[in-house]
Structures are given as C-alpha cells and as structure tokens.
Amino acid sequence: MKTLYLLCVVLLLAWLSGCASVTPVQRGDSPEFSAIKPQSPLPPEQNQGAIFQAGNERTLFEDYKARRVGDILQVLLMERTNARKSASTSTSKDSSVEIADPVIFGRPITKDGRPILGASIGGSRSFDGAGDAAQSNQLDGTITVTVAEVLGNGNLVVQGEKWIGINQGKEYIRLRGIVRPVDIRADNTVLSTQLANTQVIYGGTGALADSSSQGWLTRFFNHPIWPF
C-alpha cells in the first residue's frame, strides 16, 4: 500500500512538471514583440492653437525611412554564430611516510625477532579530464517590425514577430532591438547585425515541434531536482 502511494505521488509530480514546462506559444501573447500602433493626434481640447501640432508634423522633404512610433522597418536577418571550447586537466600526487623502528638501550623492540613498531604509509593520486564543446547557428531571412519607442538620442526601439503556417505546424520569428537611424538604408531596411541589445527568438508549434521535444516523463527524470 505504501509503495502504491509513493508511486502515485511520483506520477503526480511528473505530470505537474510536464504541464508546467509545456507552455503553448501564441501569436501576440508577448507584449515585448507585439506590433505598435502609431501615436494618435492630440484631441482639439489639448491643442495649443498653433497650425503645427506635436505628433502631426510633416517635413517638406523626407524619405520613407522609419522614424516615428508605429512606423514599419524591415530587418534583414544575417545571424551566424560559431563557438568552440576545449579544456584538458591532468594532476598527480605521490606521498609517502616512513617511521623507523625505535631503539631502546641500543636494541630495537621486536617480537620473535621481528620489529613491531616500525611503520610506513604511501599514497598515489591522479586525475585526467578533458572536455570539448562546439556550437554553430545560422539564421537567414527577413522580418518586418514596427517602431515601439523613440529614445532621447534619436535611436529607435523596434519589435515584431512573424508567423508562418507550414503543413501541421507553425514557425515563428520574434525580434526586438535598438537601431540607429543612420544605419537604416534608403529602402527602409537594416541588417540584424546592426541592432543593439538584440533579442532573436526562432521556434515552432504543432505536430513537428511536439515530435522533436522530450515527453513529460523524460523531462521529469531530467529535472535538476531529481537526485539520481
């Protein structure tokens, strides 16, 4: 009975761990990557009476580059990372201690002609360890984002997401970062490598994503709290 109770507790914890780790990703569920609408003009009661109102200004000569909140900017994804790390460690230590037979009145202490108080201790330790890790990632494509904020120095905080439905699943790209207006090209595009504090997330949902992920029981036994 006690064994059955413990088994039920383990299965319940595994089920809760699996449910907590499987969080479906939905479009627009993260405000950090949602599209930003342009600022609305000030209502008439807040106007200062001038011809030109804040947020409604237009220059006589301007291009189509993004510069205001809500403007659209196309980001060319050119992300490539290569990392490699290796380590090797080797240590060794030998030690020994020897205690000579004590001599009393010119003669050693013996029993049946054999010394009994002499001793020797010896030890040897060695360790060899090696590790090697390599990782390579590449992401090419385009994503159109919107300007979420104009900073005091003129830099633009941009964010957005792109969803693509393929067969039985969906793939998404989410991006957020800071871009300088001077880095925006004449065709209103910018390289992802020119964004500061960039967050690029690529993932998927559906049958293909589920088949390539671990099951809830496997995730439970691979959890850091598992003692074995």
N, C-alpha and C positions, 0 to 999 in steps of 0.2 A: 504493500500500500504506500509506504514511504517512497519507494523507488518510482512508482507511478506519479506520485505528487511532484517529485523533483523533475521528472520528465516533462510534465505539463508546464511547470514553471519555466524550464529551459525553452520549450517551444513557444511559450507566450512571449518571452523576452526576444527570441529570434524574430517572431512575427512583428513585434513592435519596432525592433531595429530595422527590419526590412521596410516597413511602412514609413518610418521616419526618413530613410535615406532615399526613397523613391519620390521625388517631388516633380510633378509634371511641369514642363516649361511651356508657358503660354505666350502668345503674342501680346505685347503691350502690358505684361504683368510687372515689368520693372520700370519705374519712373526714370531711372538713370539712362535708359535707352529709348524712351518714347519720343515721338515727334513733338516739336514745339510749334505752337501757332504764333503768327506774328502779333505784335502788340497792336491793340485797337486804338484808334484815335481818341483823344480826350473828349468827353462829352461837352456840349455847349456851355454848361454852367461852370466848367472848370477852365474854360479858355481865358486867356489874358487879354483878349481883344485885338491881338495883332493878326496880320494876314497869315504869317507862317506860324504853325503850331508845332510843338515838340512831338516827335514821332511821325509827323506827316511831311517832313521836309523832303524836297527833291532838288537835286542839282541839275544844272543845265547840261553838263557834260559828265556822264558817268557810264561805266561799263556794267556788265551783268554779274560781276563778282559778288559773292555773298558778303554782307557787311552788317546786316541787321538781324535782330531776333526773329526767327521764323524763316529766314532765307535758306535756300537749298544749296548744298555743296556736295559735289561728287568726289569721293575718296578712292584713289587707285591703290588697292591692296598689293603690297610687294613685301610681304613678311617672310624672311628667311633667317633661321637661327641654326647654328651648329655649335654644339658644346661637347667637349670630351674631357674626361678627368681620369687619372690613374694614380694609384698610390701603392707603395710597397714598403713593408716594415719587417725588419729582422732583428731580433735581440737574442742574446745568450748570456748565461752567467754560470760560472762554476765556483764552488766554495768547498772548503774542507777544514776540519778542526781535529786536532790530534792531542790527546792527553797522555803524557808519558807515565810509565809506572812509577809510583812514589817509592822512595828508598828510605828505609828506617834502619838506623845503626849499620849502614853500609850494605844492607841486603834488601832486595825488593820483597814485597808481600806476595806470597804465592800460596797456591793450594795444590798439593800433589805435584809440585814442581812447575806449575803454570801460573803466570801473573794473572791476578783477578781484578786489579783496579785500573788498568790501562784502558783507554777508550779512544775511538776515532769516529768522526762524523763527516760525511761527504754528501754533496748535493750538486745537481746539474739541472739547469732550466734553459729552455729555448723556445722561441716563438717566431713563426714565419707567417706573414699575412700579406695578401695582395688584393687589390680591387681595381676594377676598370668599368667606366660608365661612359656611354656615348648617346647623344640625342640630336636629332635633326628634324626640323619642321619647316614647312613651306606652305604659304597661303597666297594665292593669286586671285584677283577678281576685282570687282567694283562694288561699292555700296554708296547710296545716296543718303546723306544725313541732313539735319537741319541745325541752324544756329540756336543754341539754347541760352547763351548769355554773352554779352559783350563786356569784357573786362575793362578796367580803368585805363590800361595801357593800349587798348585797341585790339588785343588778341581775342579770338573767338573760341568759345567753348561749343563744340559740336557733338552731336549724339544722334544715334539712329539704329535701326535694325532692319534686316532684310530676311524674308521667309520665302522658301522655295518648296513647293509640294512635288515630291517625286514618288510615283507609284504608291506604296503603302506607308510612306513616312514623309516627314517634313524636315528640311535642313534650314538652319538659321545662322545669320552672322550679326553680331552686335558690336558696335564700335562707339567709343567715347574718347575725346581728347581735346587738346588745345592747339589751335593753329594760328600762325601769324598771317595777317592779310597780305604781306609781301610775298609769302610762299604760294599763294593761290595763283594759278596760271590764268591766262587770258580766256580760256574756255571753261573757267569756273571748276577746275579740278585741282587736286592736291595729292601728293604722294603720302601714303600712310607713314612712311619713314620720317616725314617732316612734322608729324604731330608730337606734341609733348604730353607726358602723362597718359599715354595711350592705353586703352583697355580694348582688346580684341577678343571676342568670345565666338567660337565656332562649335556648333553641336547639332544634334538632331533628335527627333522624336519619332515614335511609331515602331512598327514591327522590326525594322532593320536595327534601330538603336537598341531595342529591348533584347534582341538575339545576341548582340555583342557585349552585353553587360552581365555581370555576375548575378546569380539568383540571391534571394533574400537569405537563404540558409548559409550560402557560401560567404556572403558579406558579414553575417553574424559571427562565423568562426574566424574570419579575418579581421574582426574588430580589435582595436588596441586593448580593450578591457579583457579579452579572452586570455586566461592565464597560461595556456599551453602553447 
